[in-house]
Amino acid sequence: MDTITTKDGTHIFFKDWGPRDAQPIVFHHGWPLSADDWDNQMLYFYAKGYRVIAHDRRGHGRSTQTYSGNEMDTYAADVIELAKALDLKNAIHVGHSTGGGEVARYVARAEKGRVAKAVLIGAVPPIMVKSEKNPGGLPIEVFDGFRAAHIANRAQFFLDVASGPFYGFNRPGAKVSQGIIENWWRQGMMGGTKAQYDCIKAFSETDFTEDLKQIDVPVFIMHGDDDQIVPIADSALLASKLVKNGLLKVYPGLGHGMATINADVINADLLAFFKAAV
């Protein structure tokens, strides 16, 4: 199993496919999932000749079930160590949901030459929770509800999220895939419950405003306007105004899990962005 060991002794699992001299694409998964959430994109872009990499965030998937360090600064530090260990240069970093926050924090801190472009898909930046500074955010009670459900019955909570709002399977006329639901549940249950619990605070309360302002590489912001997990008005529409070199694309009727259930659309747009001249 491919892993790196971070400075604090955490083992970070990763997949790394393709020619070592090809341009790397690094995929960052959402909560509470794993690198497996990018299976479709990994196969698609590997076949296009890219070097494709995806890691399990600490506490998630096959990485160490950490009791500490489950916050964005450490997540980004882990990616810094991964990029150094794999000698990644001119890489494209693609993050979904919580992974989009990880991308924003990492790219803002990355060594010169490590990053060529970034992509945020249904991503949490700039900040999710409601406050005086962020009046359009979601009330803290929403995330307290996540925590309560996680403690009470994590297994049922994960089934409810996957079979409902995550993929929009709760919408009238939705084409429900039991396999996708069970794969989401499988990935979630692989992770450590303490790390996943802590990550709820990380994805909801971390403010990425300054990170976004510091990013100087091209950023593609992709968001469905029917995203029930990360509402577009307080995420992509604000983030696109904070980055220096951003491209926003809104997907009518698509939800939070569009990279999975609408992979044909998303992959084609990703490829076009990757190939576009800077």
N, C-alpha and C positions, 0 to 999 in steps of 0.2 A: 504494500500500500504506500503510495507517495505522500509523504508528509514533510513539513519543515518543523523545527522546534524553535519557538520564539524565545526571547530573552528571559521571560518568566517561566519557561518550561512547558508552555502549551504546545501541543501538537496540532498543527493545522493541516488537514487533509486537502489535497488538490488533484485535479485531473489536468493533464498537459499533453495535448495531441498535436501532431503536425510538425512540419519542418522547422528546425530551430532558427533558420534564417528568414522565415516568413514573418510578416507583420503579426504581432500578438493581439488577440482580443481577449480581455479578461472580463468574465461575467460575475456579477455580485448578486446573490440571491436575496429574496425577501424573507420576512419573518413568517413562520418559524421553520423555514424550509432548509434546503441544502443545495449543493451544486447540481443535483439531479434535476432541479427545476428548469435547468437550461439544456436538457437533453436534445430538444429539437434544434435549438440554435447551435449547439456544439457540433452536431452532425452536419447541419447545413453549411456552416462556415468552414468546417474542416474540409468538406467536399469542394469548397471554393478556393482552397489553397492557403487558408490562413492557419496560423498557430492558435489554437483555442485552449483557454485555461479557465477553470472554474474551481473555486475553493469553498469548503464548508467553513462559514464563520465560526469563531471560537464558541463553544457551547452548543453548536448545531451539527447535525449530521454525524459524520465520522470523526470530527475534531474533538479535542478534549472537552469534557463536560465541566467547564470552568465554573467556579463559584464567585470569581472576581474578574474584573476587567471587562465586564459586559456592558460597555458604553462606547460611544463613537470615537473618542480619542484612541482607545486601545484597539478598536477594530481597524482604524486607519493605520495605526502603528504596525499591526499584523500584516497589512497589505504592503506597507513599506518594506518589511522584512521579506515577504514573499517575492516582491518585485526584484529585490536585490539578490535573493537566492537563485532565482531563475534568470537573472540578468536581462530583465525585460526593458527594452528600449523602443521608443516610438509606438507605444501600445495604445490601443483603444479600450477604454474602460466603460462597461455597460452595466448599469445598476437598475434593478427593479425594486420599487417600494422602499423598504429599509435599506436595501442594497444601493439605492440611489443616494441616500444620505451618506452611506459609506464612501461612494464614489466622490461625492462633493468634498467630503473632508479629506480624503486621500489626495485627490488631484490638486487641491489647494496647497498641499504640503509636499507634493512629490518632487524628487530631484529633477533638475533640468535634464531634458532629453528622454525622460521615462515615459511621458504621456504625449500622444499626438491629438487625441480627440476624446470626448466623453459623451455618454448617452444616459439620460434619465428617463425611465419608463414607469409611469404611474408612481412617481417617486415622492417621498415625503417632504423634501425641502420646499420652502425655507423653514417652516415649523408648523406642526399640526395643531398643538394645543391652543385653546383660546386664552387670551390675556388682554390687558389694556393695550399692549403693543400690537396684538394680533386678534382684533375683534371678530374676524371672520372664521377663526379656528373652531375646532370641535371642543366642547366643554370637557374638563378634566374627568367629569363623571363617566364619560364614554370609556375612557381608558381604565378608570377604576372598575368599570364593569368587565372589561377584558381580564383584569387581574383577578377579580372575584370568580369569574367563570373558569379561569385557568387553574385556580386553586381547587375549586369545587369538583371539577371533572374535566381534566384537560382533554381526555380522549373524546368525550362527547362534544366539547367546545370546538375542537378541531374539525370534527365531522360537520357541525353546524355551520362553521365559517366556509368550509369548502363546498358544501352542498347548497349554500345560500348566496351571500353577497360577494364573495371573492371573485367568482366567475360569472356572476349575474344569473346563476341557475334559478334564482327566485323570481326572475322576471317572467311575465306571461309569454308563452310560446318559446321559451328557451329550450335549446337542444341539450339535454343533460347527459353528461358522460360519467357513468359510475366509476370507470377506470381512472379518470382524472381526479375525481373526489377521493378515491382510495389511495391514489399516489400522493396526493397532498397530505392526507392523514398519515401515511407511511413515513413521509419525510419528517413531518412534525414530531411524530412519536420517537424518531431516532434521536432527537436532540435532548439536551438536559433541561429539566423543568425549571431549575433555578436560573440558568442562563436565559432561557426564553422569557421567564417572568421579568427579569431585570431589563431585557431588551424592549419590553413594552414602554418603559420610561425613556429608553434611548431613542426609539423611533418617534415618540410622540412629543417629547419635551426638548429635544436638542434643537438649537437655533443654528441653522446653516447659512444665515444671511451673509455673514462676512466671508465664509468659504466661497459662496457663489460669486461674490464681488471680486475675489482674488483670482479666480480661474481665468486664464487668458487663452486657453485652447478652445477650438470650436466645440459647442455643446448642443446636442440634438435633444430636445425635450418633447417626449411623446406621451400623450395622455388621452384616455377615453373620457368623453363627457358624461358617461353613465357610470363612472367609477364610484362605487358605494363605500369603498374602504378609505381611499385618499381623495376626497372631493377636489375637483379640478380648480375651483375658484380660489382656494386658499393654498394651492400648491403650484402647479405648472404655470398658471396665469401670472402668478407673482414671481416665480423663479425666472421666468423668461425675461423679466424686466431687470433682473439683478446681474445676470451674466453679461460679459462684455461682447461675446461673439456667439449669440444663441440663435437657434432655429426652433420654433415651436410648431408642432403639428397636433391638432386636435382631431380625434377619431369619433365621429358622431355615432352614438349608440353603443360604443364599446365600453367594457368594464375594466376592472382592475387586473384580471388575469388574461388580458388580451394577447400577451406574448405566447401563451399556451394555446388558447382556443382560436386565436386569429393569427397563428404563426405565419401563414403564407403572406398576409398583408404586412405584418411587422418585419419579417425577415427581408422582404423586398425593399422596404424603406430603409432598413439598417444598411443593407448592401449599398444602396445608392449614396447614403451619407458617408460610408467608409471610403467609397471610391471617389467622392467629390474632391476637387482640388481645394486646398486650404486657402 
